[in-house]
């Protein structure tokens, strides 16, 4: 997992133009003109390449830490077609720490649909459904309790395990827009996303990185202003086909052959190619729940695929298998062809149906052999690509840059050695590997559900003829209700993964082990059981390498507390913290996470007979690191000392 290089070759691959960039020529011209506005700075501390959710999150993290960072994006504008849409609890905690949680939680179209449906067509026969554990799980026509091996009642209280509550359903374009607005509002003019800036080459020296950038050129190429930007560190958040990763010679590896050999294509590691159609139509007449189902799997006579609910009303995306060697590319499809495909999935043609965009994508499952070469780091899709089963791709990237940003900040400000940066790969590579493998397991489980419904052979399909045989078999096959129930039960880690989201543990990295065993087994590649409790169940622990457990506290004193949003004033009465009546008058209610410093080491202590008021000043005097002391009183009410 190592790769060394001092000088990277020029980046030879340009990104394909985005749906926005390939639109009306007049619009492209206006966007290019905007990109040519203010020149890029010649020097910065950190250069972030790619303004998707990972890059924007990195920019917010660095801005909150007071680090100068420039964010450049080859596209002329943010994404305009929904792709990723799940924001899990840990990512929301990251947004809370950088002042973006309220805006994300109140974003347009946010809902928490929990029902999943398998249907012949959306408006026709239903094979089965899957609901939240607190309401029981409906499989076919029978109501079942939480199944063996499924989500435990222990996790019904998981929203209380985090200050952010439930995970969110928010389309990637909306998330990008929100994060870009927060970056601009909180940190302009110092920090904002610079669109239409294509990185053509990256060169490394002992003490810096120099990137050649074409400002105003855009992802589709074109003339622009060429400039060179020097930085101390560069973070490549430039997507699944990362030109920077390829220029560094870093390879991608897959464990799909071990998990699901039938799904692996040795030529490129592609599991299945899909086509997507983004459309708008009011479909509320097809469901009764407030937001409708989160996902519809449809298995019709002429097609099968998935419909994703992006706003609970009129914003949807159809995904279906696609065979590029045997079918015409989506960009050649007429609107009538797109309407036909959407209508096949729905079982009807809505009167207000509007096709907004279309395209294709490849489902892969790979992790980079290295996350770092010298002063260049990979984050997000540039170093790991997952099947969407479980929604871990975008979230893993957001958490990558949260991990990396505080370490780069510590090195730049002189209170940590550059050796600290080695812990980024040590900590995040195992998480990326596990999330990739678990996503592959989740995807394999979907094929078992398809088989129970009657699709033979089940996905993935290598050829169009094989796919059509499966659809033909479905016409006369009967759904095996018992097999479907069992398959849905075994798919629990796909839908309920609290242990994976907030319970992952670093076994190596920037930590000092305390010698205790991991209570729920660290999430490492050796883990193979699909029902492993560490995926489903979150067990709070203070073992080194784990996420600090959540606790509501009342801050009695402490000038260093930074408020993280409206949720600070919500004090639910539950065993994890005192109820509102227990808080002293005038105390600031906050989550324990809020008391932890972003740009310093936090020392968390409890009453134990130690005179901390004497010890802490001595530590500050003899150590070179900034230190924040947070002391928890015996009754659970916190007192935070001012930061020195």
Helices and strands as residue ranges (DSSP letters): H 25-35, E 43-49, H 53-65, E 69-73, E 86-87, H 89-97, H 101-105, E 116-119, E 126-130, G 133-135, E 137-139, E 142-144, G 153-161, E 168-169, H 172-187, E 193-195, E 197-204, E 209-215, E 225-236, H 243-247, E 252-253, H 256-259, G 261-263, E 270-280, G 284-286, E 295-299, E 304-309, E 315-321, G 330-332, H 335-346, E 354-364, E 366-368, E 372-373, E 376-378, G 380-382, E 384-385, H 393-412, G 418-421, H 422-453, H 464-476, H 481-490, H 492-495, H 498-502, H 533-536, E 552-555, G 566-569, G 580-582, E 588-591, H 592-595, E 601-606, H 612-622, E 627-632, E 638-640
